[in-house]
Amino acid sequence: MTSPLQNTACPCGSQQPFDQCCQPLLSGQDHAKTAQALMRSRYSAFASGNIDYLIDTLHPDKRQPQDAELLTQALEHTRWLGLQVRGCEKGLEENDRGTVEFVATWSEGGQSGFLHEKSSFVKLDGRWYYVDGTLYDTSGKNIAKPKRNDPCWCGSEKKFKKCHGAG
């Protein structure tokens, strides 16, 4: 099956063709060698709607039974517009932990926004996994984890507790 992104620039912003950048990771042909490569491939998975990859690359201890349903709902109307990597700490092939700070822009229902996060990653048995992230507001100020009844950061218009805060 050919991806709709075949022969196009990779959504992760690497300026490489998708089939030479994130596609081998999303298809399971290869695994991310660094935390940044995993973060970029996860962004490409969000952009292409690859829910299985998002769950497979989430740390096993963080997975919830409703992940696929929540991701499907969150991605149904969201269009991911771009990714900017702001910085990395560790997360290289020789490390077992790392962080990647990024800003991802999106649009949904005529509105646009961004997700500014410093994500934590861990390597288990030679594979990188996303653990969690710290969110930042427009000024770059650390945002505490949204309160249960706050709107979810993903733009789903659901309360955080019913969306990405479930579980």
N, CA, C and O of each residue as an XYZ file, in Angstrom:
668
protein
N       0.839     -1.180      0.000
C       0.000      0.000      0.000
C       0.886      1.246      0.000
O       1.821      1.343      0.794
N       0.598      2.179     -0.871
C       1.371      3.396     -0.988
C       0.796      4.457     -0.071
O      -0.419      4.647     -0.013
N       1.661      5.141      0.637
C       1.234      6.204      1.527
C       0.865      7.435      0.714
O       1.471      7.686     -0.328
N      -0.127      8.215      1.172
C      -0.449      9.459      0.473
C       0.697     10.457      0.549
O       0.708     11.439     -0.193
N       1.658     10.223      1.432
C       2.805     11.119      1.570
C       4.001     10.671      0.731
O       5.031     11.346      0.703
N       3.865      9.524      0.041
C       4.953      9.006     -0.787
C       5.392     10.086     -1.769
O       4.548     10.796     -2.316
N       6.689     10.220     -2.001
C       7.270     11.180     -2.948
C       7.005     12.636     -2.564
O       7.039     13.514     -3.426
N       6.747     12.899     -1.308
C       6.570     14.268     -0.829
C       7.567     14.525      0.295
O       8.176     13.598      0.827
N       7.721     15.795      0.645
C       8.597     16.144      1.763
C       8.008     15.585      3.048
O       6.791     15.585      3.232
N       8.860     15.117      3.920
C       8.401     14.543      5.181
C       7.726     15.623      6.030
O       8.233     16.741      6.119
N       6.596     15.301      6.652
C       5.902     16.278      7.503
C       6.750     16.775      8.673
O       6.488     17.851      9.211
N       7.767     15.999      9.074
C       8.547     16.350     10.260
C       9.442     17.567     10.070
O      10.065     18.033     11.023
N       9.510     18.086      8.846
C      10.301     19.290      8.610
C      11.769     19.041      8.327
O      12.553     19.989      8.289
N      12.159     17.802      8.128
C      13.574     17.471      7.897
C      14.071     17.894      6.522
O      15.278     17.902      6.283
N      13.165     18.246      5.615
C      13.479     18.564      4.221
C      13.885     17.333      3.414
O      14.375     17.469      2.293
N      13.692     16.147      3.959
C      13.959     14.900      3.259
C      12.645     14.330      2.733
O      11.578     14.646      3.259
N      12.715     13.489      1.697
C      11.495     12.822      1.238
C      10.950     11.917      2.350
O      11.712     11.283      3.080
N       9.634     11.871      2.462
C       8.975     11.065      3.488
C       9.455      9.618      3.454
O       9.711      9.026      4.503
N       9.580      9.039      2.248
C       9.954      7.623      2.160
C      11.402      7.365      2.562
O      11.793      6.209      2.722
N      12.205      8.409      2.727
C      13.584      8.256      3.184
C      13.780      8.762      4.613
O      14.865      8.634      5.179
N      12.741      9.328      5.183
C      12.851      9.920      6.514
C      12.006      9.140      7.521
O      12.496      8.180      8.117
N      10.764      9.529      7.717
C       9.919      8.919      8.747
C       9.163      7.678      8.298
O       8.805      6.851      9.137
N       8.910      7.520      7.011
C       8.114      6.390      6.542
C       8.683      5.043      6.974
O       7.907      4.190      7.406
N      10.015      4.795      6.883
C      10.526      3.496      7.345
C      10.263      3.241      8.839
O      10.132      2.090      9.258
N      10.189      4.299      9.629
C       9.890      4.150     11.052
C       8.406      3.860     11.248
O       8.040      2.957     12.001
N       7.556      4.624     10.573
C       6.114      4.444     10.707
C       5.653      3.088     10.206
O       4.664      2.549     10.704
N       6.353      2.527      9.226
C       5.963      1.227      8.671
C       6.554      0.056      9.450
O       6.199     -1.096      9.198
N       7.462      0.343     10.403
C       8.086     -0.714     11.187
C       9.316     -1.321     10.533
O       9.876     -2.285     11.054
N       9.750     -0.774      9.395
C      10.948     -1.270      8.721
C      12.209     -0.935      9.500
O      13.225     -1.618      9.370
N      12.145      0.117     10.310
C      13.299      0.567     11.072
C      12.802      1.169     12.381
O      11.603      1.392     12.550
N      13.719      1.430     13.303
C      13.385      2.067     14.569
C      14.197      3.345     14.697
O      15.307      3.441     14.173
N      13.636      4.329     15.399
C      14.324      5.598     15.618
C      15.623      5.362     16.376
O      15.655      4.628     17.364
N      16.682      5.987     15.906
C      17.997      5.842     16.541
C      18.210      6.852     17.670
O      19.054      6.646     18.542
N      17.438      7.947     17.648
C      17.582      8.999     18.651
C      16.195      9.431     19.131
O      15.180      9.128     18.505
N      16.181     10.143     20.253
C      14.913     10.677     20.772
C      14.323     11.673     19.781
O      13.110     11.687     19.570
N      15.164     12.506     19.171
C      14.651     13.477     18.206
C      14.036     12.772     16.993
O      12.994     13.197     16.495
N      14.668     11.708     16.520
C      14.109     10.962     15.387
C      12.744     10.376     15.757
O      11.831     10.366     14.932
N      12.603      9.888     16.993
C      11.312      9.358     17.416
C      10.278     10.479     17.504
O       9.141     10.310     17.064
N      10.668     11.625     18.072
C       9.731     12.739     18.183
C       9.279     13.181     16.791
O       8.088     13.402     16.574
N      10.205     13.311     15.856
C       9.849     13.721     14.491
C       8.919     12.682     13.845
O       7.952     13.041     13.173
N       9.218     11.409     14.051
C       8.375     10.373     13.452
C       6.990     10.354     14.094
O       6.001     10.069     13.419
N       6.911     10.651     15.375
C       5.601     10.726     16.028
C       4.804     11.907     15.474
O       3.592     11.800     15.287
N       5.472     13.030     15.212
C       4.779     14.152     14.577
C       4.249     13.706     13.203
O       3.100     13.989     12.864
N       5.071     13.019     12.424
C       4.630     12.528     11.115
C       3.461     11.562     11.264
O       2.565     11.529     10.420
N       3.469     10.779     12.335
C       2.348      9.866     12.587
C       1.077     10.658     12.903
O      -0.005     10.286     12.449
N       1.191     11.732     13.667
C       0.033     12.590     13.907
C      -0.450     13.181     12.580
O      -1.649     13.189     12.300
N       0.487     13.674     11.766
C       0.126     14.313     10.494
C      -0.520     13.338      9.516
O      -1.376     13.730      8.722
N      -0.118     12.076      9.569
C      -0.648     11.083      8.622
C      -1.739     10.195      9.232
O      -2.296      9.336      8.549
N      -2.041     10.405     10.513
C      -3.098      9.628     11.163
C      -2.699      8.203     11.500
O      -3.559      7.325     11.559
N      -1.426      7.955     11.721
C      -0.937      6.607     12.025
C      -1.045      6.346     13.535
O      -0.066      6.459     14.272
N      -2.228      6.004     13.958
C      -2.533      5.814     15.380
C      -1.775      4.630     15.970
O      -1.309      4.702     17.107
N      -1.648      3.550     15.218
C      -0.924      2.378     15.727
C       0.510      2.740     16.100
O       1.016      2.298     17.131
N       1.164      3.541     15.263
C       2.545      3.943     15.549
C       2.600      4.807     16.807
O       3.503      4.649     17.628
N       1.644      5.715     16.962
C       1.627      6.564     18.148
C       1.495      5.730     19.422
O       2.141      6.023     20.428
N       0.675      4.713     19.379
C       0.515      3.845     20.549
C       1.757      2.968     20.738
O       2.233      2.804     21.861
N       2.276      2.412     19.659
C       3.458      1.540     19.755
C       4.680      2.263     20.285
O       5.536      1.639     20.913
N       4.785      3.575     20.048
C       5.959      4.327     20.485
C       5.724      5.077     21.795
O       6.593      5.815     22.259
N       4.554      4.886     22.385
C       4.267      5.416     23.717
C       4.812      4.418     24.736
O       4.646      3.209     24.573
N       5.454      4.916     25.774
C       6.013      4.033     26.797
C       4.935      3.048     27.251
O       3.810      3.464     27.528
N       5.251      1.752     27.334
C       4.244      0.748     27.717
C       3.499      1.066     29.013
O       2.314      0.753     29.126
N       4.163      1.678     29.987
C       3.502      2.017     31.250
C       2.502      3.169     31.111
O       1.687      3.386     32.008
N       2.554      3.895     30.016
C       1.676      5.047     29.809
C       0.454      4.723     28.944
O      -0.446      5.553     28.818
N       0.412      3.557     28.360
C      -0.688      3.190     27.468
C      -1.966      2.933     28.251
O      -1.945      2.375     29.348
N      -3.081      3.354     27.657
C      -4.396      3.179     28.253
C      -5.294      2.474     27.239
O      -5.097      2.628     26.034
N      -6.280      1.702     27.709
C      -7.166      0.980     26.777
C      -7.877      1.881     25.771
O      -8.171      1.445     24.658
N      -8.158      3.125     26.142
C      -8.912      4.022     25.270
C      -8.017      4.877     24.363
O      -8.528      5.775     23.694
N      -6.702      4.630     24.316
C      -5.791      5.454     23.518
C      -6.203      5.550     22.053
O      -6.245      6.651     21.505
N      -6.503      4.451     21.420
C      -6.850      4.470     19.993
C      -8.096      5.312     19.750
O      -8.146      6.096     18.803
N      -9.084      5.150     20.594
C     -10.325      5.919     20.436
C     -10.075      7.410     20.625
O     -10.560      8.226     19.842
N      -9.323      7.767     21.657
C      -9.039      9.179     21.916
C      -8.212      9.800     20.801
O      -8.472     10.929     20.385
N      -7.216      9.066     20.317
C      -6.405      9.582     19.218
C      -7.230      9.730     17.947
O      -7.090     10.720     17.229
N      -8.077      8.770     17.666
C      -8.939      8.854     16.484
C      -9.796     10.108     16.552
O      -9.906     10.841     15.570
N     -10.403     10.356     17.703
C     -11.245     11.545     17.875
C     -10.435     12.832     17.750
O     -10.881     13.793     17.122
N      -9.249     12.850     18.345
C      -8.414     14.052     18.311
C      -7.915     14.352     16.905
O      -7.795     15.517     16.525
N      -7.625     13.319     16.134
C      -7.059     13.525     14.797
C      -8.109     13.674     13.707
O      -7.789     14.060     12.583
N      -9.347     13.374     14.030
C     -10.410     13.361     13.017
C     -10.516     14.666     12.233
O     -10.695     14.641     11.015
N     -10.408     15.788     12.906
C     -10.586     17.075     12.240
C      -9.338     17.961     12.325
O      -9.369     19.112     11.890
N      -8.257     17.444     12.873
C      -7.052     18.239     13.060
C      -6.113     18.062     11.875
O      -5.861     16.944     11.424
N      -5.605     19.171     11.385
C      -4.605     19.148     10.317
C      -3.310     19.718     10.891
O      -3.278     20.864     11.340
N      -2.262     18.932     10.877
C      -0.968     19.364     11.418
C      -0.225     20.113     10.328
O      -0.074     19.614      9.213
N       0.243     21.324     10.655
C       0.773     22.246      9.656
C       2.291     22.342      9.621
O       2.857     22.667      8.577
N       2.957     22.070     10.721
C       4.408     22.204     10.718
C       5.023     21.885     12.061
O       4.360     21.899     13.099
N       6.304     21.600     12.011
C       7.053     21.243     13.213
C       8.352     22.024     13.244
O       9.056     22.138     12.241
N       8.655     22.560     14.416
C       9.927     23.237     14.635
C      10.560     22.646     15.891
O       9.987     22.735     16.977
N      11.733     22.047     15.746
C      12.464     21.521     16.895
C      13.244     22.673     17.503
O      14.024     23.336     16.819
N      13.033     22.909     18.787
C      13.692     24.019     19.483
C      14.982     23.592     20.177
O      15.878     24.415     20.367
N      15.092     22.322     20.556
C      16.297     21.880     21.231
C      16.184     20.448     21.703
O      15.091     19.894     21.821
N      17.337     19.859     21.972
C      17.415     18.475     22.452
C      18.434     18.409     23.582
O      19.437     19.121     23.584
N      18.151     17.543     24.531
C      19.099     17.236     25.601
C      19.272     15.729     25.623
O      18.304     14.984     25.781
N      20.491     15.294     25.466
C      20.811     13.865     25.396
C      19.954     13.224     24.308
O      19.704     13.854     23.281
N      19.505     12.005     24.505
C      18.656     11.366     23.513
C      19.395     10.851     22.288
O      18.778     10.566     21.262
N      20.707     10.732     22.390
C      21.497     10.212     21.278
C      21.532      8.688     21.332
O      21.021      8.083     22.275
N      22.126      8.080     20.334
C      22.164      6.608     20.275
C      22.776      5.996     21.528
O      22.354      4.925     21.965
N      23.766      6.668     22.108
C      24.440      6.109     23.282
C      23.720      6.400     24.594
O      24.106      5.864     25.633
N      22.682      7.236     24.571
C      21.928      7.582     25.771
C      20.735      6.658     25.961
O      20.301      5.983     25.028
N      20.209      6.638     27.190
C      18.975      5.882     27.434
C      17.819      6.799     27.833
O      16.705      6.335     28.074
N      18.092      8.103     27.901
C      17.052      9.098     28.178
C      17.350     10.342     27.353
O      18.491     10.594     26.965
N      16.304     11.108     27.096
C      16.503     12.349     26.368
C      15.242     13.193     26.386
O      14.153     12.699     26.679
N      15.401     14.474     26.071
C      14.264     15.376     25.935
C      14.383     16.120     24.610
O      15.481     16.375     24.116
N      13.243     16.454     24.057
C      13.188     17.226     22.818
C      12.124     18.301     23.008
O      10.980     18.001     23.348
N      12.513     19.556     22.787
C      11.558     20.659     22.848
C      11.151     21.015     21.428
O      11.998     21.153     20.545
N       9.848     21.163     21.214
C       9.360     21.447     19.875
C       8.101     22.308     19.921
O       7.458     22.451     20.960
N       7.772     22.872     18.767
C       6.510     23.573     18.563
C       5.872     22.972     17.321
O       6.475     22.959     16.248
N       4.653     22.477     17.471
C       3.899     21.915     16.354
C       2.661     22.788     16.156
O       1.954     23.095     17.116
N       2.400     23.187     14.911
C       1.228     23.999     14.624
C       0.145     23.142     13.989
O       0.431     22.161     13.301
N      -1.121     23.531     14.232
C      -2.253     22.762     13.744
C      -3.405     23.690     13.405
O      -3.428     24.852     13.811
N      -4.355     23.160     12.657
C      -5.603     23.879     12.406
C      -6.758     22.893     12.544
O      -6.624     21.695     12.294
N      -7.892     23.444     12.950
C      -9.093     22.622     13.097
C     -10.298     23.552     13.071
O     -10.365     24.520     13.827
N     -11.230     23.252     12.210
C     -12.469     24.012     12.154
C     -12.271     25.503     11.967
O     -12.987     26.298     12.576
N     -11.322     25.898     11.145
C     -11.086     27.311     10.891
C     -10.234     28.013     11.931
O      -9.940     29.200     11.789
N      -9.838     27.310     12.961
C      -8.960     27.884     13.973
C      -7.605     27.213     13.891
O      -7.490     26.063     13.466
N      -6.584     27.940     14.302
C      -5.257     27.346     14.329
C      -4.645     27.564     15.703
O      -5.083     28.423     16.468
N      -3.647     26.787     15.990
C      -2.975     26.887     17.272
C      -1.646     26.174     17.218
O      -1.178     25.775     16.152
N      -1.051     26.022     18.369
C       0.230     25.347     18.435
C       0.326     24.534     19.711
O      -0.377     24.776     20.691
N       1.207     23.579     19.662
C       1.540     22.764     20.817
C       3.033     22.956     21.054
O       3.849     22.539     20.232
N       3.395     23.579     22.162
C       4.799     23.791     22.529
C       5.075     22.873     23.714
O       4.501     23.038     24.790
N       5.949     21.918     23.503
C       6.168     20.886     24.508
C       7.642     20.531     24.606
O       8.375     20.576     23.618
N       8.058     20.183     25.796
C       9.361     19.566     26.023
C       9.056     18.123     26.397
O       8.595     17.839     27.502
N       9.317     17.218     25.465
C       8.954     15.808     25.607
C      10.087     15.007     26.213
O      11.261     15.258     25.942
N       9.716     14.040     27.037
C      10.681     13.119     27.644
C      10.604     11.772     26.933
O       9.523     11.278     26.614
N      11.775     11.195     26.695
C      11.883      9.907     26.023
C      12.809      9.000     26.811
O      13.715      9.462     27.506
N      12.566      7.700     26.693
C      13.418      6.706     27.341
C      13.650      5.573     26.351
O      12.783      5.254     25.537
N      14.836      4.970     26.434
C      15.152      3.837     25.574
C      15.078      2.562     26.399
O      15.738      2.438     27.431
N      14.265      1.612     25.933
C      14.115      0.307     26.572
C      14.451     -0.767     25.549
O      13.920     -0.754     24.438
N      15.314     -1.683     25.907
C      15.684     -2.773     25.010
C      16.049     -2.269     23.620
O      15.689     -2.883     22.616
N      16.770     -1.143     23.565
C      17.261     -0.611     22.299
C      16.261      0.213     21.504
O      16.578      0.651     20.398
N      15.051      0.440     22.039
C      14.029      1.223     21.319
C      13.622      2.436     22.141
O      13.455      2.355     23.358
N      13.465      3.557     21.454
C      13.025      4.790     22.093
C      11.514      4.809     22.237
O      10.790      4.331     21.363
N      11.033      5.375     23.368
C       9.608      5.539     23.633
C       9.346      6.942     24.174
O      10.163      7.498     24.908
N       8.199      7.503     23.804
C       7.731      8.763     24.364
C       7.166      8.462     25.749
O       6.407      7.509     25.924
N       7.541      9.286     26.740
C       7.057      9.100     28.110
C       5.985     10.131     28.441
O       4.849      9.768     28.746
N       6.333     11.398     28.384
C       5.399     12.476     28.678
C       6.024     13.793     28.261
O       7.129     13.831     27.720
N       5.296     14.877     28.523
C       5.823     16.178     28.132
C       5.352     17.281     29.044
O       4.340     17.162     29.734
N       6.114     18.365     29.030
C       5.763     19.582     29.739
C       5.310     20.588     28.693
O       6.023     20.846     27.723
N       4.122     21.158     28.891
C       3.566     22.114     27.941
C       3.969     23.538     28.311
O       4.178     23.855     29.482
N       4.073     24.391     27.286
C       4.423     25.794     27.464
C       3.368     26.654     26.787
O       2.746     26.227     25.814
N       3.161     27.882     27.306
C       2.199     28.791     26.689
C       2.909     29.672     25.663
O       4.083     29.455     25.364
N       2.195     30.672     25.119
C       2.745     31.514     24.058
C       3.966     32.304     24.500
O       4.789     32.667     23.660
N       4.109     32.577     25.773
C       5.266     33.319     26.260
C       6.448     32.405     26.562
O       7.525     32.884     26.919
N       6.260     31.102     26.424
C       7.317     30.155     26.761
C       7.283     29.757     28.221
O       8.175     29.055     28.698
N       6.253     30.201     28.939
C       6.121     29.865     30.359
C       5.599     28.444     30.500
O       4.687     28.033     29.783
N       6.179     27.705     31.421
C       5.763     26.337     31.709
C       4.308     26.342     32.159
O       3.926     27.065     33.079
N       3.519     25.533     31.501
C       2.122     25.384     31.896
C       2.017     24.121     32.732
O       2.471     23.053     32.321
N       1.427     24.245     33.887
C       1.192     23.037     34.676
C       0.256     22.133     33.887
O      -0.478     22.600     33.016
N       0.281     20.864     34.186
C      -0.638     19.942     33.529
C      -2.043     20.528     33.610
O      -2.467     20.979     34.674
N      -2.768     20.523     32.489
C      -4.120     21.090     32.534
C      -4.956     20.459     33.643
O      -4.815     19.278     33.959
N      -5.815     21.267     34.213
C      -6.735     20.753     35.233
C      -7.766     19.864     34.547
O      -8.009     19.997     33.347
N      -8.357     18.977     35.295
C      -9.282     17.987     34.747
C     -10.385     18.593     33.887
O     -10.748     18.023     32.859
N     -10.916     19.733     34.293
C     -12.038     20.334     33.572
C     -11.623     21.403     32.566
O     -12.482     22.029     31.944
N     -10.308     21.621     32.395
C      -9.822     22.548     31.375
C     -10.048     21.951     30.000
O     -10.113     20.729     29.862
N     -10.170     22.797     28.970
C     -10.243     22.261     27.606
C      -8.944     21.530     27.273
O      -7.865     21.944     27.697
N      -9.056     20.453     26.520
C      -7.864     19.692     26.160
C      -6.986     20.522     25.220
O      -7.495     21.277     24.391
N      -5.681     20.377     25.355
C      -4.719     21.115     24.552
C      -4.805     20.765     23.071
O      -4.362     21.556     22.238
N      -5.354     19.617     22.718
C      -5.340     19.159     21.327
C      -6.388     19.848     20.464
O      -6.386     19.674     19.246
N      -7.286     20.631     21.070
C      -8.306     21.321     20.300
C      -9.562     20.505     20.050
O     -10.388     20.895     19.224
N      -9.727     19.399     20.731
C     -10.885     18.523     20.516
C     -12.195     19.110     21.054
O     -13.275     18.594     20.766
N     -12.093     20.193     21.837
C     -13.232     20.820     22.502
C     -13.799     19.963     23.622
O     -14.876     20.255     24.143
N     -13.082     18.905     23.998
C     -13.481     18.091     25.150
C     -12.705     18.572     26.364
O     -11.681     19.244     26.243
N     -13.211     18.216     27.528
C     -12.456     18.486     28.737
C     -11.214     17.595     28.735
O     -11.228     16.481     28.210
N     -10.134     18.117     29.339
C      -8.875     17.377     29.389
C      -9.075     15.969     29.960
O      -8.500     15.003     29.458
N      -9.901     15.857     31.018
C     -10.104     14.567     31.674
C     -10.774     13.554     30.744
O     -10.613     12.350     30.947
N     -11.519     14.002     29.734
C     -12.213     13.104     28.819
C     -11.416     12.871     27.538
O     -11.845     12.121     26.662
N     -10.263     13.512     27.437
C      -9.479     13.384     26.213
C      -8.074     12.894     26.583
O      -7.913     11.740     26.980
N      -7.057     13.755     26.458
C      -5.681     13.324     26.719
C      -5.364     13.138     28.193
O      -4.300     12.616     28.527
N      -6.245     13.545     29.073
C      -6.035     13.330     30.502
C      -6.717     12.100     31.036
O      -6.640     11.809     32.230
N      -7.390     11.370     30.158
C      -8.095     10.166     30.600
C      -7.101      9.115     31.057
O      -6.035      8.959     30.462
N      -7.441      8.415     32.087
C      -6.579      7.336     32.565
C      -5.780      7.803     33.687
O      -4.984      7.042     34.237
